Amino acid sequence: MVRSPRGKLVSAMPERAQAVLRLLRRYQTVAPADLPEELRREYDSLQISHLTIYLADLQQKVLVSVPDARVEAPRTVPIDGTLAGWAYRTISPRITEDTMGSGMVLWLPLLDGVERLGVVAIQAPSFDATTMEACRALVALIALIAVDKTAHSDAYTKRQRNAPMALPSEMVWAFLAPRTIGTDRFTSSAVVEPAYDLGGDAFDHATSDHMLHLGIFDSMGHDLPAGLTTSVALAACRAARRRGAGITEMVTTIDQAVHEVFPERYVTAVLANMHTSTGGLEWVNCGHPAPMLLRGQEVLRGALDREAEPPLGLRDIESDLEHRVHRFQMEPGDRILLYSDGVTEARSPSGDRFGEERFTDFIIRAIAAGDPAPEALRRLLHTILDHHGGRLDDDATIVLSEWHPLPRLRAIPQT
């Protein structure tokens, strides 16, 4: 603060920064549908003429405008083939002329860390460096608000759905982690379909103490008990992990929990830990398709193939089983690919199987074309859906995790 000639306190902060600060102070008590109006109050201070927030729908096919007390019908923009979609797909800004000839439109990706939420369209007479910086700060604040409001309001969630959600799917989505997480050492992204009718598939990824924890689960069946089984497995996994358990104790905890709650059910899974400082990978495979290793623009066939153990929940059958932890030393840039069999087993109406080769070839080509991991998986899942006639009979889940480390690496032994 500085003093004016008359002695009054005057803020030395630029007007645009003051506008962002005012929004930050007010947002906690603002209803989701009133957020656009709160933003409109600051247009003059921000030196913009209009702003629209778009969130990606659950299947990442379209961008839909957030609730607005002044506007009854949401505005929808396809993610493929539009400028708005380009900003979302590439995680990059885009500036174009306003179609009405009254200025420029800036499209900025809306991000929660590395997770894509949607885009924001900002109209202004022009965009200089100062205006661009103010817009970036504003969009970062909007992302914070969107994430915070979603935690206790259904307003945004309802806009992001294009179909009713089945009960098992509702339950599994409640447990799922964000689709993309990352730091300067790793990026991990995941997708799952059918979004509105999940059965027993789920993924998990989280980080703590320079460790990336990965999990993929596929429960027996495609019904409510399958969803319940998966939810128990996810909860048991996190409970063990958060009390500091190692990977074998995590597997044992899931095994016991599933058997106690659903003695006639089981779940296949891969649990893995990636040491993000060293590139050391350790994993246990319980009846699931083996992880794949992608290096550069090829799949290293068999690099992570190990004999799978029985699925989890069958303790009466394998009560004395000691879970074996496999280890592998990754190289910078390596990617780990986890998937459920619904990905490769998806068949076209004529019976043509999607297959492992087509699956991995798509990933490699997308990476070679420069697609970020979240975009590569989004496009892949839509390709699988198209191959299967638009709807899957089985769940399909994919997790793609890349190690892009800092210097000074330390190797660990392989087993």
N, C-alpha and C positions, 0 to 999 in steps of 0.2 A: 504493500500500500504506500502511496505517496500523498502529500498534502497539496491542495490547490492553493492559489494566491489568497483565498478567503479563509484558509485554514481547515476546509472540509477534507475528510479522507476520500481519496479517489483511487480506484483500483488501477494498478499499472498493467494488469492483465489485458491482452487483446480482447476485443469484443467477442470474437468467435470462441475463444477459449472460455470466456465467461458464460457463453450460451451452453457449451458442453457441460461446464461445471454446474449450472443451474439444473440441467436435465439429470445429471448424476444425483443431485440432492433430492429431486422430486420423484424419481422413478419408482422407489420402493412402494409408494402408496397409489401408484397409477394403475388402473385396470387395463388389461391388454387392449381392449377396444378403444380406450382413450389415448393410447400411446401416439397414434398419428396426429391427434389434435395437439398434444403436448409438443410434438415436433414442429407443427405448423406455427406455433407461437414464437418459435425461434428462427423462422426462415429469414427475417430481415437481419437479425444479428449474425446469422451464418452466411448471409449474402447468397442464398439460394432461392429458387422460385418454387420448387416442388420436390417431394421425396416420397418414394414408395418402397415398402419393405416386402420382399417375396421370400417365402420359405419353401424348401423342396418338399414334395409329397413323400410319403413313406417309401414308395418304390423308385423314387428319383426319376420320374418321367416328366413331371411338370413343376413349375414354380408358381405358387399361389400367394396372392397378397394377404397380409395379416388382417385381422378384423379391424374395421374402422367404423366408428359410431356414425359417420356421415355417409358411408357407402354400404348399401345392403348386399350387393352381389360381389363375390371375390373376383379379382382379375387373375386369369391363368395364362401362363406363358410356357410353351414347350421347352424342355431342356435341350433337346436336339434341334439344330437348325435355326437358332435365334441368337441375337447378341447377348441377351440376358443369360441364356444357356451357355454361351461361350465363356462368359466370365465365371460361371459356376464350374464348368468342366475343366477349365485351365487354371483356376484359382488366380486369375489375373484381371486387372482393371481394363476397361474398355471405354473410350470416349467417342461419341458420335454426335452428329448434328441432330437437333430436335426436329422431328418430322413436321412440326408447325412453323419451323423457321424462326423460333424465338430465342434461340440460344443453343446450348450443348447439353448432352445427357451423359453422365458418368455412371457406368455400371461397376460396382465394387462387390467382390465376393464377401459374404457374411460368414465369418469363421469363429468357431469356438476352439481356440488353439489351432489344431490342424484339421478339426472336424468341419466339414462343409454343412452349413445350415441353410444357405440360400444366397440371395443377392440383394443389393439395395440400389435403386435407380435414383440418381440425384440430378435435377435440372438446375442450371444456372446460366447467366449470360455468357460466362467464360470460366475457364479453370486455369488459374495460375498456380505456381508452386505452393503458395500460402493456402489457397483455397483447397487444393488437393490434400494438403496435410491436415487441415481442419476436417475435411470429409472423412479421411481415414480414421481420425480420432472419434468422430461421431459414429461411424459404422462399428468400430470396436465397442463403443458403449451400447449400441443397439444390440449387438450380439450378446453382451452381458445381460441386458434386460430380457431378451428372448429366452435365454437359458434359465434365468431366475424365475420368470413368470411360468414357464412350462412345468416347473417343479411343483406348483400348487394351483395351476389353472388348466382347464381343458380347452381354452379358447384357441390356442395355436395348434394343439394336437388334433382337434376336430377339423381344422382347415387342411391339415396335411393328410387326411384320409379320404380316399375316393370310393370306399366300399365298407360295408359292415365287417367287423372283426370277430372271428370265432373265439369262443372262450379260451381254448388252449393257447391260441396265438396271443391273446391279450395277456395271459399269464406269463408266457415266455418273454414277450417284449418288455414286460415290467422288470425282468431280471437282467436283460441284456445290457452290456456296456455300450458306450458310444461306438459308432461304426469305425471311427478313425481316432487313434491316439498317436502321440509322437513327441520326441525331443530332438536335440541336435545329434543324437546318437542312433536313433531308430525311428521308423514309422511302421505302424501296424494298422491294417485296414481290413474290414470284414463286411460281408453281405449275406443275406439269408432270404430265401423265398420258399413257398408262397407267403408273402408278407401278411396276408389277412387270414391265412388258414394253415399256420404252422402246426406240426404235430409234435415231434420230439427232438428236433435239431436246435442247437444253440451254440454260441461262441462266447469266449471270454478273453479279454486281454487287459492287463493292468501293469503298472510299473511301481517299483519301490527299490531304493538303495541300489541303483544301477543294475537292476534286474527287470527284464520284461517277462511277465508271466503270460503264457498262452494256453488256451484250452478250446477244444471243440468236442461237442457231445451229440450223440445220436441215440435216442431212446427207442426201445422196442415199441412198434405200433405207430398209429397216426390218429390218436384220439385224446380225450381229456386225461386219462391215466398216463399217457406218454408225456404230455406236457407237464403233469405233476411230477413224474419221475425226473425229467430234465431239470425242473425247478429245484427239486431236492438235491440233485447232483451239483448244480451251480452253487446253491447255498452251502453245501458241505465243503466244496472246494474253497470258497472264499473264507469260510469260518476257519479252516485249517491254515490257509495261507496267511490270514491276518493275525493268527497267533504265533506266526514264525515257523510253521512246519516246513520241513523239506518236502521234496516232490514225492518221495515214497509214502510219507505220512499223509500227504494230501490224497493220494490214490487210495490208501487204506481207509481213510475217513469217508470218502465217497462210496467205496465198496460197502462199508458197514451201514451207512445211512440208507442207501438204496435198498439193501437187503432187509433192513429192519422195517422200513415204511412200505415197500412194495416187494415182498418176498418172491413173487412170481414174475417180476419184471427185471430187466437189465438195461444197461446203457453202455454203448461203445464210446471210447474217448481217446484222445491224445492230449496229454498234459506236458508242457514244455517250459523250460526256463532259458532265456537268452541273457547271458552276461554282457551287458551293453558296453562295458569297459574293455573286455577282452575278446568278445566274439565266441566265447564258449557256449555251446548248446547242449542241454541235457533234456531227455524226454523219456516218457513211458507210453507205450502204445497198448491199449486194452481193447483188442478186437476191432480196431478201426483201420481204414486205409492208411498206408504209411505216408509220413510227410515227404514232400519233395523239396529238392534243393535247386534253385535257379541261380546260375552264375553267368553274368554277362547276358548273352542272348541265347543261352541253351539250358536245357534241363540236364543235370548230372544224374543220369538214370542209375538207380540203385544206391546212391550215396547215403541215403538215410533208411534204406530198407533193413528192417530187423524183424525177427520172428515176433508176431503179436501175441500178447497174453490174452486170456479170456476176458470177456466184457465184465464190467463192474456190476455187482449185485448178486453174483453167483457164489457167495462164500461157502455155502454148503457143499458145492461141487469142488471148489479149489480152496479149501479152508487153510491149507498149509503153504499156499503159494507165496513166494517171496518176489516182490516186484523188482525187475531188473531195470536199472537206469542206464540208458544208452547215452554216449557222449560223442560230440563232433566239434572240431575246430573250424569255425567259419572264417571266410576272408572278407575284407571290406567290400561292401556292395552286394554280398550274398543275400538272397531272399529265401525265406522258408514259406512253403505253401501247404496249408492244411485244408482238407476238404472232406465233405461227406459223400457217400456213394450216390446220392441223388443227383449230383453234378454230372458224373460220367455215365450214369444209367438212364438219364433222361432220353426218351425216344420220340421221334417224330411221329405224326399220325400214320405214316407208312411203316413204322417199326425200326427206322434207322436210329441206332444208338449214338448219342453224342460222343462218348468215348474219351479216353484219357489223352490220346494224341491231339484231337481237336481242341480239347480243353487247354492243354499246355501250350499248344501252338498259338492260340489266341492271346494268352498272357504274354508270351515272348514277343509277338508282333506289336502288341499294345505298348509294352515297355520300350521296344526299339523305336516306336513312333513318338516317344516322349510323354506318354500319358502318365500322370501321377497315379499311384496305386489305387486310390479310391475311384478314380475315373475308369481305370482298366477293369476293375471288378464290376463297376456299374454296367459298363458296356457288355462285359462277358455275361452277366446274369440276364440281361435283356436278350442277348443272342441265344442263350439256353432256353429262355421262355419262348422265343420265336420258333426255335427248333421243335419245341414240344407243343406247338399250336396255341401258345399263350397261357397255358396253365399246366403246372407240374402236378404229377400224381404223388411224388415223394418230396420231402424237404431237400433243399440244396443249400449248403452253407460253405463259404470259402473264407479263409483267413490268409492274408498275404503280409508277411512281416519282413522288413528290410533292415539290415545292419549297416549304418553309415557312420562310422566311429570317428572319434578324435584320435590323434596320433598316439604313439607309444603303447603298443599292444603286447599282451602276454598270452602265450599259447597254453592250452591245457591238453592232457593226453586224450586220445581217442580210445573207445572200447566198443 
